[in-house]
Amino acid sequence: NYRKYNLEISKMNEFINKNSIKMFILLTQENLNNPFSIDYLKKYFNANGKSYNEYSAFRVKYIQPMLKDLKSIGYNYTYEEIKFGRKVCELKFIKS
């Protein structure tokens, strides 16, 4: 039950962020229509430190650089913030 990914090794060397490969694997799943909770993403990328408790810091240090890396190799993704009240609780990634 292995999944084959179509990503060349030479393109992986262009990544600035070390978690960009994990983001690529996460975004190429078949169930991309489902939103990911912020807590799940923090655990997935091992960003459980105190400095990333706020969503804005996590977004700036993790989400935006990884999406920029993926865009540089031709995979364009955006995200939609899903809020409950005033708090962003989930992200829905959209392939563009």
Protein Blocks (a to p, Z undefined) as FASTA:
>chain_A
ZZcddddfklmmmpmblklmmmmmmmmpmklmpccdfklmmmmnopabfklmpmklmmmm
mmmmmmmmmmmnopacddddddehjacfbdcdddZZ
